Amino acid sequence: MSSQRTFQAILGKFSAGLVILKNAIGYNPSKNILKLTSLEVQKTDAEAKNSAVLTAENIEQELRKSRRFMAFKTKDSDENCIESRIKAIANYIKAEHDAKYPAYLQVTSIISKIQPPSEKKAAPAEGADPKKSISKSEKSYQSLVGFGNNVHTIISNLGADYNPSNTNITVANFRAKVDELASLNSQIVTAEKNYATAVLERNEAYNGEAGINSTMTSIKDYLASLEGGKKNPDYVAYVNAVK
């Protein structure tokens, strides 16, 4: 969150400088973007952009948390996560038939291919375009949906031979769980895009051609044009407020 703190710090300086300008008798620029009313709008917009980034990030993190909990078997996952359900399905088929039963061999083959993802996630660089490539983590979750679909096909094809008492691994309930994961995958893709967009828009609000940093530089130039130049009390006060 160091980046977020940086933007908050810049906004704090901008706000402090705005207080100085409201009391600066000689501050009366013709350029619309430098007028006090415009500066208030710019401040409000920057606050909104900061909040949008935080909101988008929190939404993405919550979705990821929910997905981790219900997908792969880890120390913090649901005991009835999808990976655990697939293993339970294999155990049920083996118990009802034997270790050489085709359906059991098919499911165990799928289990051997399951690879839990690394959850390390780097936030996009400020001003960078959203990544177009799919991370290894995302591929792991997408693969789990594919494995789940395959397992569902296997147990569906068993017909009456597949009738577990464990409701978590019935054909219908297992199908629902895999569909839930597929839905979360889609929601996270959207959340990632929303977060990346929010970051880009915030960066533009601060570092764009008409962003806060550019505006503060223009304000300094205007104050330096007043009588006394850079020794003008309002210039000195403003520079001290925003440095």
N, C-alpha and C positions, 0 to 999 in steps of 0.2 A: 504493500500500500504506500510505499515511499513516493510513487508518482502522484497518487491522489493527494498526499500531504503537500507536495510541491505545488499543485494547482490551487489547493486551498490557501497556501501561503501567498501566492501571487494575487489571488482574489482579495485576501486580507489587506495587502499593500494597496491594491487598486481602491478598495473601499476607504482606507485611511486617507489616501490622496484625494478622494472625492470630498471628504469632509473639509480638507484644506481649501479646495477650489470653491466650495460654497461660501467661504468666508474671505475669498480673495477679491477685493474690490475691483482690481484691474482685469479680472478674467472675464472677457466678453468676446469669444471667438465667433467669426462668421461661419466657419466650416461646421456644418450640421453635426457631424460625428463627434465634435469636441464640445458641443453644448451640454450643459448640465443635465438636461432632460434625456439626451441621448446616452450620456454616461450612466445614468440610472438604469436605462433599458439594457445597456451592455452588461452592467453588473447583475441584473436580474437574469439575463440570458445565461451568463457564465455560471451562476448558481444552479440554474436548471440543468445545464450541461453536466456539472459535477454530480448532481443527484441522479441524472439519467445513467451515468456510468456505474455508480454504486448500485442502483436498482437492477440494471442489466447483469452486473457481475453476481449479485446475490441470487438472482433467479437462476442463472446458469449453475452456480455452486449447489443450490438446493436440488436442482434436477440431477446433477451428477451424484450427489449424496444418495438420493433415492435409488438411482440406478445401481450404484455400487452395492447398496444394501440388498437388492433383490436379484443380482445377477450371478456373481462369482462367489465361491466359498472362501471367505477370509475370516479373520478373527472378529471382525465387526459386522459381518453379513448376517442376513436372515438365515436361520437354520434350514429354512425351506426355500433357499434361493434356487435359481434354475439349475446351476451346476449340481447342487445336492439332489435335486429332483431327478435329474438324468441318471445319477449314480443309484438312486433308489429304484428307478425303473429297471436298471440293469440287474440289481439284486433280486427284484421281484421276478423278472423273467427267468433268471438262473434258478431261483427257488422252485418255480413252477415247472421248469423243464430241466435243463442241464447246461453245463459250461460249453457244450458244443452246439447248442441250439443256435440256428442262424441269426435270429433276432437279437439274441444276447451278444453274439460276436459283432454284429453290426453296431449295437449301442456302445459296447466297450471300445470299439475302434474309434467311434466319435469322441468318447471320453478322453482317449489318448491324445486327441488333437486340440483339446480345450486349453487355451493359454490365457490365464488372467492378465489383465493389462497393467502397465505402469501408469500410476495416476498423476505423475508429475506433469504439471501443465504450466507452460510459460505464457504470460499475458502478451498480447501483440504489442510490438513497439509503438510508441507514440507516433501517430501520423502514418503508420504503415498500413498497406492494404491487407484485408483479411486473408489468411492463408487459404490457398485453393487445394492444397494437398490434404489427404486424410491421415491423421496421426495413427501411430501404432495402437494407441489406446482405443480410438474409435473403431479401428479395424477389428480389434478383439471383441468389442460389443456387437458389431455387425455380424462377425463370424458366429457368435453365440446364438444369435437369432437364426442363422442358417442351420447350425447344429440342432437347435430346438425344433426347427421345421422338419428336419430329417428324422429326428426321434419321434415326432408326432406322427409322421407318415408310417414309421415302423410299427408303432403300437396300434395305430388305427387299422393297419392291415392284419393285425392278429385277431381282430374281431372278438368273438366270444372267449377266445383263449386269454384275453387280457381283461381282467376284472379285479384290480387291486382294491383292498379295503382302505388303503391310504388315499384319502380324497385329494391329496396334493398332487398325485401322479395319475389321476384318472385322465382319460383322453381329453375330455372337455376342459378340466381345470388346468391341465398342462398347456393346452392350446391357449387358454386365456392369459397365462403367465408369459408365454413367449410373445404374444401380441402386445402385452403391456410393455415389455422390453423394447419391442420394435417402435412403439409409440414414443417411448422416452428417448430413443435414439434420434427420432425425427425432431422432437421438441428441443433436444440439446443442439442439434445442427442449427435450428432457428435461433436459439438463445445465443449461440456463439456469434452468429451474424449480427444479432442485435447489439451484443456487447462491442464487437469490433466497430460497428457503425457509430455507437455512442462515443467510443474512444476517438475516432476520427473527427466527429463533430465537436467534441470538447477541444481537441487539439487546434481545430480551426478557430474556435472562439477565443483561444488564448494566443496562438502563434500565427494565425492567418494574416493576410494583408491588412485586414481591418480588425484584427484581434486586439485583446487587452494590452499585450506587450507593445504592439505598434502604437496603440492609442496613448499609452503612458509616455512613449518617446515623443510623440507629437505635442503632448501637453507640456512637457519640459521645454520643447522648442518654443512654444507659444509664450510661456512664462519668461523664458530667457529674452524674448523680444520686448518685454516691458521695460520701463525705465529702471535703470539699475542693473539690467542684465542678470547675470548669474548671482549677483549680490542682492538682488531684489528679495525682500523677506519672504514673499510668497513662493518664489522659486526655491529658496533654501528650505523652506518648510515642506514643500512638496517633495523635493528630492529626498529629504530625510524620512518622509513618510513611506516612500515607495522603495527605498534601497534595501 
